[in-house]
Amino acid sequence: MPKIALIVKRLISSICFVCLSIAAFSQNNNPPDTALGLDQCVAYALKHEPMINMAIINVAIVRATNAINTSGWLPQVNVTGSFTHYNTLPTSFFNDSGKLTQEKTGIINTVTPTLGVTQTIFNPSLLYAVKAAPLYVKQAEQITDSTKIEIIDAVSKSFYSLLNTLEQINILKEDTARLNKNVSDTYHQYVGGIVDKSDYDEAVITLNNSLFTLRQATEMIRPQYAQLKQVMGFPPRQQFNVLYDTLQMKNDMAFDTTQDLVFQKRIEFQYLQTTKQLQLQTIRYYQHAWLPTVGAFFNYESEFESNSFGSLFSQSYPFSYEGLQISLPIFTGFARTNNIKKARLQYDLLDWSEVELKSQIWSDYTTAMSNYRSNLYNVTVSEENVALAKETYDIVQLQYLQGIVPYLNVITAESNLITSELTYETSVFQVLSSKIDLEKAMGIITVR
């Protein structure tokens, strides 16, 4: 008997230790003044997650690049200068009364500052840059939207995974309390000679297994919080508590499965269409590459000339001129025609990519729909199983206390109950996760 009493004390100590561990974890790592629901976690991630911020910066980079590429339409103003010093003046020849005469001419020192202005009137490359600029911005924004969708998916699933563990802990705590009572009841029955020691041993074993499972689930909280922080872009050493409404989550499981799949809603499809538009602009560019480049120019120069440095800037001789410049490609070694052919073949590749993408989207959709419907059915079945398991356990527990059935029946009933409860909670979060997959597959996740 003293040995049994010692075992009971150890079990009580183990239960207290596990409960204190859970309480300490909640107190030290989840301050009650910082609580975030799913929407808040998603909103935080969309603002702070590094990949999203990198994508937003890339949009700004694309806009700056477009501004650089189209800057050629604005006047280009340059100031240049030159200084020339003749060690020996050049020789000039002229006819003097039929006699060829030579003479040194020129000025030893010359300084010529020049103000030059050019203005592009027409340029096929600049025209392409203007037409392609909004498409490049659109592409960058679509990449940002795609990144946001992935983050929403990751945050939601990490959030649901964490909630599943927290709900399992609550169930396991109830199971441990229930098994602890069974150990106490079995102990007193054993002391009273109603049951033999094997029933008491079985009760202790079952309780120990429940404590082990509870401890495992408790230890899983920390890495799951770390995973959620990572996908949120949340500071690792800062803590927060997840906030959720069980009733609201059950309402969130609903989804209208009669909606039709629209390929155009998928961000990958939209990005591909933008890429095809850009490729069409490339084809048009090469088709019109034979057009001339036309530009206007204006130069203003002021020469300072003198044979001595001291008086070099004492007198200036300004002059200016303007004109037009035209460049027309006549023969480029068939580069233009080959570029057209290459661009059209690349467009054909994009057409086949669209066919493949539609097939992939359809596969994603059918898989996600099947998983959602299956998981939703599991919720209904497992909820019914929980009710039946609870009823069965109460009956078997009462029959055992009355000496009608052996303790093995209690163990079986309790095992079925805890399994049903855990299965139900897991199925709820599986439905929520599969709903996210379905919304993602249908392209209806809102990111703006």
Buried (B, 14 or more C-beta within 10 A) or exposed (E): EEEBEEBBEEBEEBBEEBBEBBEEBBEEEBEEEEEBBBEBBBBBBBEEBEBBBEBBEBBEEBBEBBEEBBEBBEEBEEEEEEEEEEEEEEEEEEEEEEEEEEEEEBBBBBBBBBBBBBBBEEBBEBBBBEBBBEBBBBBBBBBBBBBBBBBBBBBBBBBBBBBBBBBBBEBBBEBBEBBBEBBBBBBEBBEEEEBEEEBBBBBBEBBBBBBEBBBEBBEBBEEBBEBBBBBBBBEEEEBBBBEBEEEEBBEBBEBEEEEEBEBEEBBBBBBBBBBBBBBBBBBBBBBEBEEBBBBBBBBBBBBBBBEEEEEBEEEEEEEEEEEEEEEEEEEEEEEBBEBBEEBBEBBEEBEEEBEEBBEEBEEBBEBBBEBBBEBBEBBEEBBEBBEEBBEBBEBBBEBBBEEEBBBEBBBBBBBBBBBBBBBBBBBBBBBBBBBBBBBBBBBEBEBE
